[in-house]
């Protein structure tokens, strides 16, 4: 059975120093690893304005943590989030969207040139366009 993927949105206090935030995210990565999981992506969105004030703060530092793990990993991650003082809000969801690997646009292969029909472009017949009937000429 493959481990499930989870995404935890964490809203850090904007006054929390960056090194404390990085240290806490490292601790969460260690917890995920302890549950035989893997942190797939840490996505920092930076300081954003909140829709409403939380603990008298109007901004928060948004971070999204995408990870996998065995049973109990979410409970342990959330338990540590609740203990840490620098977090305003958090939300964990089951991540069901497919991860798309970063793919660089590939040049078309050299052997896929358009097929040549053997007739030059000047000799190909143009498609006929219907013309409206001419008005009768009165003399």
C-alpha contacts under 8 A as a table, 3 or more apart, distances in Angstrom:
res1	aa1	res2	aa2	distance
3	X	37	X	7.58
3	X	68	X	5.91
3	X	69	X	5.43
3	X	70	X	5.72
4	X	68	X	5.57
4	X	69	X	6.39
4	X	70	X	7.41
4	X	94	X	7.50
4	X	95	X	7.84
5	X	66	X	7.09
5	X	67	X	5.63
5	X	68	X	4.43
5	X	69	X	7.13
5	X	94	X	6.14
5	X	95	X	5.24
5	X	96	X	7.21
6	X	66	X	5.80
6	X	67	X	5.44
6	X	68	X	6.04
6	X	74	X	7.82
6	X	92	X	6.79
6	X	93	X	5.73
6	X	94	X	4.57
6	X	95	X	4.89
7	X	64	X	6.71
7	X	65	X	5.51
7	X	66	X	4.45
7	X	67	X	6.43
7	X	92	X	5.57
7	X	93	X	5.36
7	X	94	X	6.31
7	X	95	X	5.79
8	X	64	X	5.71
8	X	65	X	5.14
8	X	66	X	6.60
8	X	90	X	6.80
8	X	91	X	5.48
8	X	92	X	4.13
8	X	93	X	6.39
9	X	62	X	7.18
9	X	63	X	5.94
9	X	64	X	4.54
9	X	65	X	6.46
9	X	90	X	5.40
9	X	91	X	5.20
9	X	92	X	6.34
10	X	62	X	5.96
10	X	63	X	5.23
10	X	64	X	6.19
10	X	65	X	7.84
10	X	87	X	7.01
10	X	88	X	7.85
10	X	89	X	6.11
10	X	90	X	4.49
10	X	91	X	6.80
11	X	60	X	5.62
11	X	61	X	5.50
11	X	62	X	4.82
11	X	63	X	6.49
11	X	87	X	5.84
11	X	88	X	5.49
11	X	89	X	5.16
11	X	90	X	6.10
12	X	16	X	7.15
12	X	21	X	7.79
12	X	60	X	5.67
12	X	61	X	4.94
12	X	62	X	6.45
12	X	63	X	7.69
12	X	86	X	5.79
12	X	87	X	4.36
12	X	88	X	5.68
12	X	89	X	7.38
13	X	16	X	5.46
13	X	57	X	7.90
13	X	59	X	7.86
13	X	60	X	5.49
13	X	61	X	6.36
13	X	86	X	5.34
13	X	87	X	5.64
13	X	88	X	5.97
14	X	47	X	6.72
14	X	59	X	6.47
14	X	60	X	4.98
14	X	61	X	5.37
16	X	20	X	6.85
16	X	21	X	6.92
16	X	86	X	6.30
17	X	20	X	5.46
17	X	21	X	6.51
18	X	21	X	5.05
18	X	22	X	6.15
19	X	22	X	5.06
19	X	23	X	6.02
20	X	23	X	5.05
20	X	24	X	6.18
21	X	24	X	5.21
21	X	25	X	6.28
22	X	25	X	5.11
22	X	26	X	6.17
23	X	26	X	5.04
23	X	27	X	6.31
24	X	27	X	4.96
24	X	28	X	6.33
25	X	28	X	4.99
25	X	29	X	6.22
26	X	29	X	4.98
26	X	30	X	6.34
27	X	30	X	5.08
27	X	31	X	6.40
28	X	31	X	5.01
28	X	32	X	6.27
28	X	77	X	6.40
28	X	80	X	7.83
29	X	32	X	5.13
29	X	33	X	6.21
29	X	38	X	7.60
29	X	39	X	6.21
30	X	33	X	5.02
30	X	34	X	6.18
31	X	34	X	5.02
31	X	35	X	6.63
31	X	73	X	7.51
31	X	76	X	7.39
31	X	77	X	6.89
32	X	35	X	5.29
32	X	36	X	6.71
32	X	37	X	5.11
32	X	38	X	6.17
32	X	39	X	6.95
32	X	67	X	7.41
32	X	68	X	7.43
32	X	69	X	6.29
32	X	73	X	6.26
32	X	77	X	7.55
33	X	36	X	5.06
33	X	37	X	4.89
33	X	38	X	5.84
33	X	39	X	7.87
33	X	69	X	7.76
34	X	37	X	7.12
35	X	69	X	5.69
35	X	70	X	5.60
35	X	71	X	7.67
35	X	72	X	7.54
35	X	73	X	5.91
36	X	69	X	5.73
36	X	70	X	6.28
37	X	67	X	6.96
37	X	68	X	4.86
37	X	69	X	3.74
37	X	70	X	6.52
38	X	67	X	5.58
38	X	68	X	5.34
38	X	69	X	6.62
39	X	42	X	7.48
39	X	65	X	7.34
39	X	66	X	6.07
39	X	67	X	4.24
39	X	68	X	6.54
40	X	65	X	7.90
40	X	66	X	5.45
40	X	67	X	5.12
40	X	68	X	7.40
41	X	64	X	7.94
41	X	65	X	6.05
41	X	66	X	5.06
41	X	67	X	6.95
42	X	63	X	7.05
42	X	64	X	5.81
42	X	65	X	4.77
42	X	66	X	6.37
43	X	63	X	5.65
43	X	64	X	5.00
43	X	65	X	6.47
44	X	61	X	7.91
44	X	62	X	6.09
44	X	63	X	4.45
44	X	64	X	6.41
45	X	48	X	7.72
45	X	61	X	7.08
45	X	62	X	5.19
45	X	63	X	5.93
45	X	64	X	7.92
46	X	60	X	7.93
46	X	61	X	5.00
46	X	62	X	5.54
46	X	63	X	7.35
47	X	59	X	6.36
47	X	60	X	5.37
47	X	61	X	4.25
47	X	62	X	6.40
48	X	59	X	5.48
48	X	60	X	5.64
48	X	61	X	6.30
48	X	62	X	6.99
49	X	58	X	6.00
49	X	59	X	4.41
49	X	60	X	6.61
50	X	53	X	6.50
50	X	54	X	7.97
50	X	58	X	5.44
50	X	59	X	5.27
50	X	60	X	6.72
51	X	58	X	7.85
52	X	58	X	6.69
53	X	56	X	5.43
53	X	57	X	5.22
53	X	58	X	4.85
53	X	59	X	7.86
54	X	57	X	5.26
54	X	58	X	6.83
54	X	88	X	6.73
55	X	88	X	7.28
57	X	60	X	7.39
60	X	88	X	7.69
66	X	95	X	7.97
69	X	73	X	5.82
70	X	73	X	6.04
71	X	74	X	7.74
72	X	75	X	5.35
72	X	76	X	6.33
73	X	76	X	5.25
73	X	77	X	6.12
74	X	77	X	5.10
74	X	78	X	6.04
74	X	92	X	7.66
75	X	78	X	5.23
75	X	79	X	5.99
76	X	79	X	5.00
76	X	80	X	6.33
77	X	80	X	5.35
77	X	81	X	6.27
78	X	81	X	4.86
78	X	82	X	6.16
79	X	82	X	5.25
79	X	83	X	6.46
80	X	83	X	5.10
80	X	84	X	6.31
81	X	84	X	5.30
81	X	87	X	7.13
81	X	90	X	7.77
82	X	85	X	7.58
82	X	87	X	7.82
84	X	87	X	6.52
87	X	90	X	7.53
108	X	112	X	7.06
109	X	112	X	5.74
110	X	113	X	6.71
116	X	119	X	7.75
119	X	123	X	6.41
119	X	124	X	6.73
120	X	123	X	5.52
120	X	124	X	6.78
121	X	124	X	5.45
